[in-house]
Structures are given as C-alpha cells and as structure tokens.
Amino acid sequence: MDFESLYLLLKYLFLGVLQGFTEPIPISSSGHVKLAQYFIGLEIMSN
C-alpha cells in the first residue's frame, strides 16, 4: 500500500468516525461530513 492510498484510507476513516460520533446529536451528521470533506479536500463522487 503506497502513501497516497493510506492517506485516502485515513480520510475515509476520519469521515466515518465523525459521522458515527455526530449521529446521536439532533443535527445533521451528514452536514458535518460535508463540512469535513470540504476542509480536508476530499471529493466523493455520487451517481
């Protein structure tokens, strides 16, 4: 596994932990993930 793949994996792991942590809070956990994606520079393509 090269450094770029490891870095991408860590970004996704961070987003998953962030969403799991904010899920019980009565505000949008998806919104937190979108903000985190913006700040760490990660774009997820969806169809």
N, CA, C and O atoms as a printed pandas DataFrame, in Angstrom:
     atom_number atom_name residue_name chain_id  residue_number  x_coord  y_coord  z_coord
0              1         N          MET        A               1    0.857   -1.171    0.000
1              2        CA          MET        A               1    0.000    0.000    0.000
2              3         C          MET        A               1    0.903    1.234    0.000
3              4         O          MET        A               1    1.774    1.376    0.858
4              5         N          ASP        A               2    0.690    2.107   -0.955
5              6        CA          ASP        A               2    1.505    3.310   -1.025
6              7         C          ASP        A               2    0.950    4.418   -0.127
7              8         O          ASP        A               2   -0.138    4.289    0.435
8              9         N          PHE        A               3    1.701    5.490   -0.001
9             10        CA          PHE        A               3    1.349    6.580    0.909
10            11         C          PHE        A               3    0.030    7.240    0.526
11            12         O          PHE        A               3   -0.773    7.576    1.397
12            13         N          GLU        A               4   -0.196    7.427   -0.766
13            14        CA          GLU        A               4   -1.429    8.085   -1.223
14            15         C          GLU        A               4   -2.664    7.259   -0.871
15            16         O          GLU        A               4   -3.677    7.818   -0.453
16            17         N          SER        A               5   -2.597    5.951   -1.032
17            18        CA          SER        A               5   -3.716    5.077   -0.677
18            19         C          SER        A               5   -3.964    5.079    0.829
19            20         O          SER        A               5   -5.111    5.086    1.275
20            21         N          LEU        A               6   -2.896    5.073    1.599
21            22        CA          LEU        A               6   -3.016    5.111    3.050
22            23         C          LEU        A               6   -3.647    6.433    3.502
23            24         O          LEU        A               6   -4.505    6.443    4.384
24            25         N          TYR        A               7   -3.226    7.534    2.903
25            26        CA          TYR        A               7   -3.767    8.847    3.233
26            27         C          TYR        A               7   -5.263    8.902    2.912
27            28         O          TYR        A               7   -6.046    9.421    3.707
28            29         N          LEU        A               8   -5.660    8.378    1.766
29            30        CA          LEU        A               8   -7.072    8.349    1.379
30            31         C          LEU        A               8   -7.870    7.474    2.343
31            32         O          LEU        A               8   -8.982    7.834    2.730
32            33         N          LEU        A               9   -7.320    6.345    2.728
33            34        CA          LEU        A               9   -7.977    5.469    3.688
34            35         C          LEU        A               9   -8.180    6.173    5.026
35            36         O          LEU        A               9   -9.242    6.051    5.636
36            37         N          LEU        A              10   -7.178    6.903    5.481
37            38        CA          LEU        A              10   -7.297    7.640    6.737
38            39         C          LEU        A              10   -8.351    8.739    6.645
39            40         O          LEU        A              10   -9.059    8.993    7.620
40            41         N          LYS        A              11   -8.468    9.393    5.494
41            42        CA          LYS        A              11   -9.508   10.407    5.309
42            43         C          LYS        A              11  -10.892    9.788    5.429
43            44         O          LYS        A              11  -11.759   10.331    6.114
44            45         N          TYR        A              12  -11.104    8.650    4.764
45            46        CA          TYR        A              12  -12.408    7.982    4.836
46            47         C          TYR        A              12  -12.696    7.481    6.246
47            48         O          TYR        A              12  -13.835    7.545    6.709
48            49         N          LEU        A              13  -11.688    6.991    6.915
49            50        CA          LEU        A              13  -11.850    6.535    8.291
50            51         C          LEU        A              13  -12.251    7.702    9.187
51            52         O          LEU        A              13  -13.145    7.567   10.023
52            53         N          PHE        A              14  -11.598    8.838    9.016
53            54        CA          PHE        A              14  -11.934   10.029    9.783
54            55         C          PHE        A              14  -13.382   10.447    9.536
55            56         O          PHE        A              14  -14.098   10.772   10.483
56            57         N          LEU        A              15  -13.821   10.441    8.274
57            58        CA          LEU        A              15  -15.203   10.826    7.963
58            59         C          LEU        A              15  -16.201    9.858    8.581
59            60         O          LEU        A              15  -17.259   10.280    9.049
60            61         N          GLY        A              16  -15.883    8.572    8.591
61            62        CA          GLY        A              16  -16.765    7.583    9.197
62            63         C          GLY        A              16  -16.878    7.764   10.698
63            64         O          GLY        A              16  -17.970    7.676   11.259
64            65         N          VAL        A              17  -15.759    8.014   11.346
65            66        CA          VAL        A              17  -15.764    8.242   12.796
66            67         C          VAL        A              17  -16.532    9.521   13.109
67            68         O          VAL        A              17  -17.318    9.554   14.056
68            69         N          LEU        A              18  -16.316   10.561   12.333
69            70        CA          LEU        A              18  -17.016   11.825   12.542
70            71         C          LEU        A              18  -18.527   11.639   12.413
71            72         O          LEU        A              18  -19.286   12.139   13.243
72            73         N          GLN        A              19  -18.962   10.932   11.391
73            74        CA          GLN        A              19  -20.398   10.717   11.220
74            75         C          GLN        A              19  -20.959    9.853   12.344
75            76         O          GLN        A              19  -22.055   10.124   12.835
76            77         N          GLY        A              20  -20.240    8.832   12.754
77            78        CA          GLY        A              20  -20.696    7.998   13.859
78            79         C          GLY        A              20  -20.791    8.759   15.168
79            80         O          GLY        A              20  -21.706    8.533   15.961
80            81         N          PHE        A              21  -19.844    9.661   15.393
81            82        CA          PHE        A              21  -19.836   10.455   16.612
82            83         C          PHE        A              21  -20.986   11.458   16.643
83            84         O          PHE        A              21  -21.580   11.688   17.696
84            85         N          THR        A              22  -21.302   12.054   15.497
85            86        CA          THR        A              22  -22.341   13.090   15.451
86            87         C          THR        A              22  -23.735   12.525   15.200
87            88         O          THR        A              22  -24.705   13.283   15.202
88            89         N          GLU        A              23  -23.862   11.233   14.987
89            90        CA          GLU        A              23  -25.167   10.619   14.700
90            91         C          GLU        A              23  -26.188   10.844   15.824
91            92         O          GLU        A              23  -27.332   11.186   15.521
92            93         N          PRO        A              24  -25.834   10.671   17.106
93            94        CA          PRO        A              24  -26.840   10.862   18.162
94            95         C          PRO        A              24  -27.216   12.326   18.416
95            96         O          PRO        A              24  -28.224   12.603   19.066
96            97         N          ILE        A              25  -26.423   13.247   17.912
97            98        CA          ILE        A              25  -26.719   14.667   18.116
98            99         C          ILE        A              25  -27.882   15.044   17.191
99           100         O          ILE        A              25  -27.886   14.654   16.023
100          101         N          PRO        A              26  -28.862   15.793   17.693
101          102        CA          PRO        A              26  -30.056   16.068   16.890
102          103         C          PRO        A              26  -29.854   17.114   15.787
103          104         O          PRO        A              26  -30.728   17.944   15.539
104          105         N          ILE        A              27  -28.702   17.060   15.138
105          106        CA          ILE        A              27  -28.455   17.871   13.952
106          107         C          ILE        A              27  -27.878   16.962   12.892
107          108         O          ILE        A              27  -27.480   15.837   13.197
108          109         N          SER        A              28  -27.823   17.403   11.696
109          110        CA          SER        A              28  -27.444   16.548   10.578
110          111         C          SER        A              28  -25.993   16.079   10.659
111          112         O          SER        A              28  -25.066   16.884   10.571
112          113         N          SER        A              29  -25.807   14.770   10.826
113          114        CA          SER        A              29  -24.453   14.223   10.806
114          115         C          SER        A              29  -23.891   14.262    9.391
115          116         O          SER        A              29  -22.677   14.351    9.206
116          117         N          SER        A              30  -24.767   14.196    8.389
117          118        CA          SER        A              30  -24.312   14.292    7.003
118          119         C          SER        A              30  -23.739   15.674    6.715
119          120         O          SER        A              30  -22.802   15.814    5.929
120          121         N          GLY        A              31  -24.301   16.685    7.349
121          122        CA          GLY        A              31  -23.782   18.035    7.192
122          123         C          GLY        A              31  -22.370   18.163    7.730
123          124         O          GLY        A              31  -21.531   18.844    7.140
124          125         N          HIS        A              32  -22.110   17.504    8.855
125          126        CA          HIS        A              32  -20.758   17.516    9.410
126          127         C          HIS        A              32  -19.776   16.842    8.456
127          128         O          HIS        A              32  -18.645   17.298    8.294
128          129         N          VAL        A              33  -20.212   15.767    7.835
129          130        CA          VAL        A              33  -19.343   15.050    6.903
130          131         C          VAL        A              33  -19.052   15.929    5.687
131          132         O          VAL        A              33  -17.916   15.970    5.213
132          133         N          LYS        A              34  -20.058   16.625    5.183
133          134        CA          LYS        A              34  -19.845   17.519    4.040
134          135         C          LYS        A              34  -18.843   18.620    4.388
135          136         O          LYS        A              34  -17.971   18.943    3.581
136          137         N          LEU        A              35  -18.963   19.194    5.580
137          138        CA          LEU        A              35  -18.017   20.223    6.007
138          139         C          LEU        A              35  -16.605   19.644    6.143
139          140         O          LEU        A              35  -15.632   20.271    5.724
140          141         N          ALA        A              36  -16.498   18.466    6.719
141          142        CA          ALA        A              36  -15.186   17.834    6.874
142          143         C          ALA        A              36  -14.572   17.532    5.510
143          144         O          ALA        A              36  -13.372   17.725    5.314
144          145         N          GLN        A              37  -15.384   17.060    4.566
145          146        CA          GLN        A              37  -14.888   16.798    3.215
146          147         C          GLN        A              37  -14.322   18.069    2.607
147          148         O          GLN        A              37  -13.276   18.041    1.958
148          149         N          TYR        A              38  -15.006   19.173    2.814
149          150        CA          TYR        A              38  -14.543   20.447    2.277
150          151         C          TYR        A              38  -13.202   20.832    2.890
151          152         O          TYR        A              38  -12.281   21.230    2.177
152          153         N          PHE        A              39  -13.093   20.716    4.210
153          154        CA          PHE        A              39  -11.882   21.162    4.890
154          155         C          PHE        A              39  -10.683   20.255    4.656
155          156         O          PHE        A              39   -9.549   20.735    4.667
156          157         N          ILE        A              40  -10.896   18.955    4.444
157          158        CA          ILE        A              40   -9.750   18.082    4.182
158          159         C          ILE        A              40   -9.528   17.868    2.687
159          160         O          ILE        A              40   -8.608   17.155    2.285
160          161         N          GLY        A              41  -10.376   18.491    1.866
161          162        CA          GLY        A              41  -10.157   18.445    0.420
162          163         C          GLY        A              41  -10.488   17.116   -0.212
163          164         O          GLY        A              41   -9.780   16.681   -1.120
164          165         N          LEU        A              42  -11.531   16.460    0.232
165          166        CA          LEU        A              42  -11.906   15.172   -0.286
166          167         C          LEU        A              42  -13.237   15.291   -1.013
167          168         O          LEU        A              42  -14.229   15.749   -0.446
168          169         N          GLU        A              43  -13.247   14.876   -2.268
169          170        CA          GLU        A              43  -14.478   14.897   -3.050
170          171         C          GLU        A              43  -14.932   13.466   -3.278
171          172         O          GLU        A              43  -14.162   12.628   -3.749
172          173         N          ILE        A              44  -16.186   13.190   -2.942
173          174        CA          ILE        A              44  -16.754   11.867   -3.162
174          175         C          ILE        A              44  -17.784   11.992   -4.267
175          176         O          ILE        A              44  -18.754   12.740   -4.149
176          177         N          MET        A              45  -17.566   11.262   -5.323
177          178        CA          MET        A              45  -18.491   11.314   -6.457
178          179         C          MET        A              45  -19.676   10.408   -6.174
179          180         O          MET        A              45  -19.512    9.286   -5.693
180          181         N          SER        A              46  -20.858   10.894   -6.472
181          182        CA          SER        A              46  -22.048   10.076   -6.318
182          183         C          SER        A              46  -22.856   10.130   -7.605
183          184         O          SER        A              46  -22.855   11.134   -8.318
184          185         N          ASN        A              47  -23.537    9.045   -7.884
185          186        CA          ASN        A              47  -24.338    8.967   -9.117
186          187         C          ASN        A              47  -25.745    9.394   -8.880
187          188         O          ASN        A              47  -26.555    9.391   -9.807
